[in-house]
Amino acid sequence: MTTFSTEFLSHTLNFRNHPNRTSRHSNPNSIVTSSTPLLNEGNTNNNRRTPINQEQFRVNETRPKLVQNCDFRDKNSIKALYKSCKLAKYDESLYLLQRMVNRGYKPDVILCTQLIKGFFNSKKIEKAIQIMEILEKHGEPNVFAYNAVLNGFCKADRVDAANKVLDKMKKRGFFPNVVTYTILIGNFCKRGKLDLALRVMDQLLKENCKPTVITYTILIEATIIERGIDEALKLLDDMSSRGLQPNAYTYNVVVNGMCRKGMLDRAFEYLSSISSKGCVAGVSTYNILLKSLLNEGKWEAGERLMSDMLDKGCEPSSVMYNTLIGSLCCNGKIDEAVNVLKSMKKSGLAPNVATYNYLIEATIIKGGIDEAMKLLDEMLSRGLRPNVHTYNVVVNGMCREGLLDRTFEYLDKMISDGRLPDISCYDSILASLCKNGHVGEALHILKKLSEVGCPPDASSYNTLFDALWSSGNEIRALWMILEMLSKGIDPNEITYNSLISCLCIDGLVDQAIELLVDMMESRKFQPTVITYNAVIHGLCKVQRVIDAIEVLAAMNQRGCLPNETTYTLLIRGIGIGGWRNDAMELANSLVNMDAISQDSFKRLNKTFLANDAHNELAISE
């Protein structure tokens, strides 16, 4: 195969090692464990954090203005503490608590638990730790406080810290309860470690701790994903044998799992079976089934489902109407969607922003910007405020139709309404400007994006790269890639494909192959059939057919299946390279294998006949 050039782009377009890229280290194999042998299995000590030091997390001692004159020994101070906690002024609460314990106040465990949850929810983990340390030193923690800390660490993926909390909890004589075990089970399931979650469940049962419906539902959901419906139903039977009645969420998990696995008929059978047991399915269960039916295009079955639901006295919800409207819009059934909207209004349910977003987007796709704007006006008249998605849909529609002046007017209105455009919105504008020949204006906007707090992404640079290269400004286009890398923006698959395609079009095939190899070695993404086709086309264009065949072989070895375009490009390259008979023989074989169509075969034959005629004419002249 061809020798790869190392002189072009090798020192400037290093996609994998640009200077601003940061590396993140994680230990995905760490698990939440305790001192018991059962939960310690699989634990590693490679990523242990140092013990928490109270001095490490000192809160700023600046006094909050509202409490700087409080006497921390009277009842008013205690009232102020509870009030600040109730109002979610957690920093103020911590300040008050610290001052009060320094004067002999014994912290209340319920209040401290609330503060711990509040700090974890607001991502202030160090301050949550500090509250627990205060409680342990000056008060009397209980299992609920430890559960709050354990849950917070699990949600924050601080596995080592969670391990330490569990060990400390047991050393202080607080043994895990069902909430503790459910937290651990939920964390394992979330991390895809179902085996460990089930072993925790076994431990729970051995200690005569009664699981709850929530405990089982978490396990059932994870089991559906990892082991299938049948195994999950065994857990459901076990749950029922313990006298636990599944709730609506449990049923929804099972029905949704069946639908996702493509078992729609079985989901309906399951719905019938629970109905025969006297369990009434809620509107959320019907909504899951309706969504699955509509995704498969089974509109009549969807109508029957809704009729059955109404017959059973279950009224449609706004979510169900939105599901129906959204599905109709996605399938271009705008008139039907509008009729559903009317029915929704008649039933007394108010459409929300999502409802109008579906309708506006579908109307724009159909080609009616003005009709879409009428829907937007109706939405505003109902007191509904458009969100960023609404504005993006309208801007995208205007850009697709080339209504640039109108787009900028609308953008100004969007900003005046207090809705700042996101990068998706600006990317649409950049693409429209480039498509309409306004590359200079697009470059000006790109420079200004960071100034307005909306830094460009890979898509922004890809758009400008394609436009500059297509207009013959290859050097400026390459500078766009360098600028992207210098800002720490990772190239994506489109970046590679665009650059490879452009290089091949300009005959720089060796350089394109270098980027193909770079892409193959990337851990983030692999070349697709589009990438390989670009290189094969480039090689055939410069009559390096043998190299093109080797690229095809490499493509197959890496598990990327060729498509009809791949074979057509290769056959055309072989034929134009002077091996017309071999090319048509290969084409005939591929037709018999259904790898290429008869139409493609005919087009190839015409191409070669036209080339033969052209060559004969050139010889005669």
N, C-alpha and C positions, 0 to 999 in steps of 0.2 A: 504494500500500500504506500501511498505518497508519504514523503518525509515531511513532518510538520515544521513549518517555519517558526523560529523563535525570535525573529527580529521585529515582528509587527505586533504591537499592543502588549507584548509580554511584560514590559516593565511599567506600563501605564494602566492597563485594564485588568488588574489583578482582582477579580470579583470575589475571591475567597478570603483575601487577607488585607482588606483596606484598613487604614489606620484608626478610624473612628469606631470600628466594631468592638463591642464589649462582649465578653464571654460570661456566661452564667453557669454556676456550678450547682448541681442538685444531686441528691442521693435518692433516686426513685425506689430503691429497694428497702429504705428504712420503713419500719412499721411501728405502730403504737404497741408498746409492750408493758407488762408489769413484772413484778418480781416472781410471779408464778411461772413454772416451766412451760405451761401451755402457751402463754402469750409471748414468751421470750423467743420462740423459734423464729429464725429468719432475721433476727435483729443484728445490726452491725454497729460497731463502735467507731467507724471511720469518720463519721461526721458529727461527733458529739460536741455540743456546745459547752462552754465553760459554765460552771454553776453561776446562777444569777446573783449578782452583788447588789445589795440595796443601794449602795452609794452610786452605782452606775446609772441609776435612773432617777436622779434627783429632779423633782419638778421645779420650775422657775419660782423662786420665792417672792416674786413681785406680787404684792397684794391686789386682789381684784377690788375695783373701786367700790362695789356694792357692799363689801363686807369688811373694809379696813378698820372700822370702828367697833367691831363686835367684841363683846366680852365672851371668851370661849368657855366660861364656866356656868353660864346661865341657860335657862330653857329657851330663850330667844335664839341663842346660837344653834341649839339643836334643831329648832324650827327652821332656821335659815339653811342648815345643812340638808334637811329633808326637802325643803322647797327647791333648792338648787338642783337636787337630784331629780325631782319630779319634772322640772323644767328642762332637763337634759343638759344642764350647765355643769358638765362633769369635771372640767378643769377647776371651776370654782369649788365644787364639792370636795375634790381632792385637797385643795388648799385648806378649806375649813376643817376637814377630817384630820389632816396632819397637825394643825394648830391645837385642835381639841384633844387629841390623844397625848400630845406633849404636856397637857394640863390635867391628865388623869382620866380623860373620857374613855370609856370602854366601848369600842365600835360595835354597832348592831350588825349581826350577820346578814340579815335580810337586806338592809341598806347597802352593805358592802357587795353583796351578790349582784344587786341591781347596777352598782357602779362598775363592777367587773364586766358585766354584759354590755353596758353602755360603751366602755372604752374599747372592748373587742369589736363591737359593731362599727365604731368610728375609726377602726384601724390603729388605735393608740395602744398597742400591745404592751409596751413598757409600763404605761401607767396602770393598766389592768393588773400587771404583775405587782406593781407597787401597792395597790389596794390589798391584794391577797397577803402580801408580806406584813402590812399593817394589821390585818385581821388575825394572822397567825401569832404575831408578837403581842398584841394588846387585847385581842378578843377571843372568841371561841368559834372557829370555823366549823362548818358541818359538811355533810356529803353534798348538799346542793351547791355550796360555794365551790367545792372542788370540781363538781361536774361542770359548773360555768367556766372555770379555767380550762378544764380538759377540752370542753367543746370549742372554746375560743382558739386554743392551740391547734386542734384538728382542722378547723375551718381555715386557719391561716397556714396550714400545711407545715406546722412546726412540730414534726413528729418526735424529735428528741426531747423537746420541752414537755410534750404530752406524756412521754414515758416517765420523766422525772416526777411529774405531778401525780401520776398513778402510783408510783412507788412511795412517794411521800405520804400520800393519802392513806395507804395501807399501813405504813409504819406508825402513823398517828392513831391507828385504830378505827379508821373509817373504811368499811368494806364496800365494794361496789354494789350499787343497787341497779334496778332495771334501767334507769336513765343512763347510768354510767355505761352499762353494757350496750345500750342502744346507740349511744354516741360512738363507741368503738366499732360496732357493727356497721353503722352508717359510714364511718371513715374508711373502713376496709372496702366496703362496696363501692364507694366513690373512687377509690384507687384501683379498682379492678382486681381486688384480692378476695374473691368470694370464698375460697377454701379457708382462709383465716377468719373471715366473718362467721362462717358456719361453725368453726371450732370455738369461737367466742360464745356462740349460741349454745353449744354443748356445755361449756363451762357454766353459763347462766343457769341452765337446767339442772346441772349437778349440784349447784349451790341452793337449789329449791327457790330460785328467784323466778317469779312469774313473768314471762314475756307479755308484751302488750300487742295490740293490733298494729301499732306503728312499727314495732320491732319486726314483726312478720312481714309487713308490707314492704319495708326496705329490702329485706332478704328476697322476697318474691320478685321485686322489680329487677334486682341484680341477677337473680337466677334466670329470668327470662332472657336477659341479654347474653349471659355466658353459657347457659346449659339448655335453654329452650323451654317451651311452654309446659311440656309434660312434667319435668322436674319441678317447675314452679308450682304446678297444681298439686303435687305431693305435699309441698310446704303448706299450701292452702288447706288441704285435708287435715294435716297435722294441727294447724291452727284451730280449725273447727272442732277437732277431737278434744282440744283443751278448753272448750266452752267459749272460745272467742269468736264473736260474730264479725265477719268482714264489714267494713264500712264502705261508703261510696268511693273513696279514694282507692281502696283495695281492688274493688271491681273495675275501676277505671284503669288501673295498672295492668290487670289481666287482659281486659278488652283491647287496650292500646297495644300491648305486647303482641297479641294475636294479629292485629291489623298490620303492625310493622313487619311481622314475619310473613305477611301475605296470606294469612289464614282468615280471610273475611267471613267465609261461610261458618267456620268454627266459632268465630266471635259472635255471630248471630245465634248459633246453637247454644252458646254459653249464656247469652242474654236470656234466651227462652228458659234455660234450666234454672237460672236464679229467680226468674219471674214465677216459675212453678212452685218455688219454695217460699213464695210470699214476699220476696225481696223486690221492691219497685226500683227500677233503674231511673236515675236522675237525668236531667237535661244534659249534664256534662258527658254522661256515657253515650247518650244519643248523638251528641255532637262529634264524639270521636268516630262513631260508626258512619255518620253522614260525611265527614271529611274524607274518610277512606273510600267510600262509595264514589264521591265526586272526583277524587284523584284518579280513579279508574274509569271515569267517564260514564258511570252508571246513574244517569239522571233520573230515570224512571224509578229505579230502586230507591233512590234518595227521596223522591216524592212519596213513595209508599211508606218509607221509614217515618217521615214527618207526620203522615196521616195516622200511622199506628201510634205514634207518640201522643198526638192530640186526642185520639180515642181513649188513651189511658189517663187523660187528664193532666198530661205534662205539657206545659206551655213553653213554646220556644223562647230562648233567651236572646239577648243582644249578640252574644258570642255566636250562637247558631246562625242568626241572620247574617252576621259578618262572614261566617264560613261560607254560606251559600252565595252571598254577593261576591266575595273574593274569588270563589271558584268559577262563577259565571263570567266574571270580568276576565280572568286568566284565559278562558276559552272563547273570548270574543263575543259573548252573548250579552251585549250591553243592554238591549231592550228588556230582556228577561231580568237582568240585575236591577234595572230601574223599577220594574214592576214589584220585585221583592222589596225594594226600598219603600215603595208606597204601602205595601202590606205591613211592613215593619212599623211605619208611622201610624197606620190604622189600629194596630194592636196596642198602641200606647207606649211603644218602646222608642226611645230617641236614638237616632243614628249618632255615632261618634266620629272622631277624626279619621280613624282607620277605615270606616265605612266609606267616607267621601274620598279618601286616598285611593281605594280600589277603583272607584268609579271614575275619578279624574284621570288616573293613569290609563285605564282602558279606553276612555274617550279620546285621549291624546294619541294613543297608538292607532286608533281607528282613523286619525287624521283630523280631529276636530278640536283645535286649540280654543276656538271661540266658545264651543259648547262646554269644554272643560272649564273655562273661566266662569261660565254661568253657574256650574256646579260649585265652584269655589265661592262665588258670591252668595249662593244659597247656604253654604256651610257657614260663612261669616254672619249671615242674617240670623242663624240659629244660635249665635253666641259661641260658636266653636272656633278656637284659635288654631290656625294652621301650624303644623310642626315642621321641623327641618325636612322630613321626608316629603311633605306636601310641596314645599317650595322646590325641592330637588326634582320632583316629578315634573312640575311645570317648566322649570328651567331646561331640563333634559328634552322635553317635548319641543320647546321653542328652538333649542339648538339644532335638533334633528331637522327641523323645517327651515333652518337658516335664517331665522328671524332674530338677527343679532341685536339690532337697535332695540327691539321690544324686550329682548332678554336682559339687556343692561338696565332698561327702565324698571323691569320687574325686580331685578337684583337690588336696585336702590330702594324699592318699596319694601323688600324683604328686610333689608338692614334697618330702615326707618321703623319697622314694626318690632325691632328688637331681636330678630332672628338672624344670627350671623351664619353665612353660608359655610358649609363644611367643604373638605377637599374634593369630595365626590361632585359637588356642584361646580366647583372651579374646573375640575377635570373635563366636565362636559363642555364648558365654555372654551377651554383651551383647544379641545378637539374640534369644535365648530369653527373657531377662528382659523386653525390650520387647514381645515377642509376647504374653507372659503378663501384661502390665499393670504390670510392676514397673520403670517408667521411672526412678523416684527411686533405686532400688538400682543400676540400670545407670549412672546419672550418678555415683554415689559410686565405683563401680569404675573408671570412666573417669578420675576425678581421681587415683586411687591408682596407675594403671598406670605412670606415669613414675617414681614412688617405688620401685617394685619392679624397675626396670631394664628395663621392657617398654613403651616409649612407644607411644601409640595411633597408628594409621595412618588413611588416608582412609576405609577401610571402617568403622572404629570410629565416626568422626564421622557418616558417612552413615547408619548405623543409628540413632543418637540423633536426628539431624535428622528423619528420617522419623517416628520415634515421637513426638517433641515436636509436630511440625506436625499429625500425624494426631489428636493429643489436644487440638488447639486452641491450643497454646502456640506460636504462630508467632514471636513476638518471641524467646523462648528458643531456638527452633530456628535463627533467623538468627544468634544469638550463637554457636551451636555452629560455624557456618561461619566466623565472624570469628575465633573462638579457634583453629580449625584453621589458618587462614591466618597468624595471628600466630605460630604455632609452626613456620612454614616447611614445612607439609605441603601438597603440591600437590593440588588437587582432581582427581578423575578423571572419567571419562565418567559414572559412576553419580551423582557429586555433581551434575553439571550436569543430568542427566535427572531426578533427584529434585526439585531446586529448580524446574526448569521445569514439571514435572508439578504440583507443589504450587501454584505460582503460577497456573497455568491453572485448576486446580480451584477456587481462590478468586476467579477472575475477574480476576486481575491479569495480563492477557494481554500488555499492552505491555511490562511488566517481564520477562515470560518471553521475549518476542521479543528484548529487549536481550541477555539471556543467550545466546540462540540465535546472535545475531550475534557475541558474544564468543567463543563456541565455534567458529564458522566461521573466525574469525581466529586461533584457536589453532593452533600448529604441532605440538602434541603429539597431538591427536586431533580428529576431525571428528564432527559430528552424525550419528547413525544414524537409521534409519527410526523407531526408538522415539522419538527426540527430536522429529523432525518431526511424528509422529502426535500427540504430546502438544500441540504448538502448534496444529495443525489442529483438534484436538478442542476446545481452549480457544476458538479463534476462532469455530468453529461454535456453541459453547455460548452465546456472547454475540451470535450472529446477524451475525457479520462474515464472511459467506461469500466475498465478493470477495477479502478479504485472505487467507482460507484457500486459495483457488485460486492466489493469487500465491505463497504458501509452497510449494504443490505444484510450481509452475513452477520456483521456485528450487531445490527439492529435486532435480528432474530435471536441471537445468543443472549441478549439482554432482556428478552421477553416482550419486546415491543413489536406487535404484529403489523406487517405492512398493510396498507389499504389499496384500493384501486388506483389512486393517484400515484402511489409508489411504483407499482408495476408499469403504469402507463408512461411515467417519466423514464424509467429504465429501458423500456421497449423502444421509445422514441429516440433515446440516446444511442442505443445499439444500431438502430436503423440509419440514423443520420450519420453515424460514425463509419458507415460503409458496409455494414453487415445486415442489409435489408432482409434477405432470406431468413437469416437466423432470428432476426427480430420478429418476423411474421410467424415463424415456426413456434417461437416462445409465446407469442400472443395467442396463437391457436390453442396451445396447451393450456394456457391460463383461462381461456374461455371455457374449455371443457371442464376445468376445475371450479368454475364459477367464481374465479378470482377477479376477472374483469367481465364487463357486460358486452353483449353483441354490439351495442352502439359505440362503445369505446373501440372495439375491434375495427369497426367500419371507419371511424374517424382516423385511426392510425393508418389504415390502408390508404385512405385519401391523402393523408399527409405525405406518405412515401411516394405515391404516384405523382403528386404535385412536385416533390423534390426531384424525381426522375425527369419529369418534363422540363423543369428549370435547368437541370444539369445538361440535358440534351440540347436545349436552346443555347446555353452558354458555349457548348462545344461547336455547334454549327456556326455560331458567330465568329 
